[in-house]
Amino acid sequence: MTSNPNDTSARLMTLAAKRFRVDASTLAPEDDFFEKLQIDSLQALELLSDVEEAFGVEIPDYELQGVVTFAALAAKIDVRRV
């Protein structure tokens, strides 16, 4: 199943906005989610758990090194969904 990266980014930003109670319209794919959502690494793990459940994927920790933008995370999700 292939997916449009823009669709994945949009779903990801909506999911993050809901979890951290921010307006999804203020988020952009190129945003650093740590800065934009004002979250720490523990909260990022909670988001990852939500992501894995919502998208039906499992992303190993080593694949997430250096991933800080919604677009980069969406790309990791899409690779796992294929």
C-alpha positions as CSV (number, residue, x, y, z in Angstrom):
1,M,0.0,0.0,0.0
2,T,1.6,3.2,-1.1
3,S,0.7,6.5,0.4
4,N,1.0,10.2,-0.5
5,P,3.6,11.7,1.8
6,N,1.4,14.8,2.1
7,D,-1.5,12.8,3.3
8,T,0.7,11.0,5.9
9,S,2.2,14.3,7.1
10,A,-1.3,15.8,7.4
11,R,-2.6,12.8,9.4
12,L,0.5,12.9,11.5
13,M,0.1,16.6,12.3
14,T,-3.5,16.1,13.2
15,L,-2.6,13.2,15.5
16,A,0.1,15.3,17.2
17,A,-2.2,18.3,17.5
18,K,-4.8,16.2,19.2
19,R,-2.4,14.6,21.6
20,F,-0.7,17.9,22.6
21,R,-3.8,20.1,22.3
22,V,-2.5,22.5,19.7
23,D,-4.2,23.9,16.6
24,A,-3.3,21.6,13.7
25,S,-3.4,24.5,11.3
26,T,-0.3,26.0,13.1
27,L,1.8,22.9,12.1
28,A,3.7,22.4,8.9
29,P,5.5,19.3,7.6
30,E,9.0,21.0,7.9
31,D,8.4,22.0,11.5
32,D,10.7,20.5,14.2
33,F,8.0,18.7,16.3
34,F,10.1,19.0,19.5
35,E,10.2,22.8,19.2
36,K,6.8,23.4,17.7
37,L,4.9,21.1,20.2
38,Q,7.3,22.0,23.0
39,I,7.8,18.4,23.9
40,D,10.6,16.3,25.4
41,S,11.8,12.9,24.4
42,L,9.4,11.1,26.7
43,Q,6.5,12.9,25.1
44,A,7.9,12.1,21.7
45,L,7.8,8.4,22.6
46,E,4.2,8.8,23.6
47,L,3.5,10.4,20.2
48,L,5.4,7.5,18.5
49,S,3.2,5.0,20.3
50,D,0.1,6.9,18.9
51,V,1.7,6.9,15.5
52,E,2.4,3.2,15.4
53,E,-1.1,2.4,16.5
54,A,-2.8,4.9,14.1
55,F,-0.8,3.9,11.1
56,G,-0.4,0.2,11.9
57,V,3.4,0.3,11.7
58,E,6.3,-0.4,14.0
59,I,9.3,1.9,13.7
60,P,12.5,0.8,15.4
61,D,14.2,3.4,17.6
62,Y,17.4,3.3,15.5
63,E,15.5,4.5,12.5
64,L,14.4,7.6,14.3
65,Q,17.8,9.0,15.1
66,G,17.8,12.5,13.8
67,V,14.2,12.5,12.8
68,V,12.7,15.8,14.1
69,T,10.3,17.0,11.5
70,F,6.8,15.9,10.7
71,A,7.9,15.3,7.0
72,A,10.8,13.1,8.0
73,L,8.6,11.0,10.4
74,A,6.0,10.7,7.7
75,A,8.6,9.4,5.3
76,K,9.6,6.7,7.9
77,I,5.9,5.8,8.3
78,D,5.4,5.5,4.5
79,V,8.4,3.2,4.2
80,R,7.0,0.9,6.8
81,R,3.5,0.9,5.2
82,V,4.6,-0.3,1.8
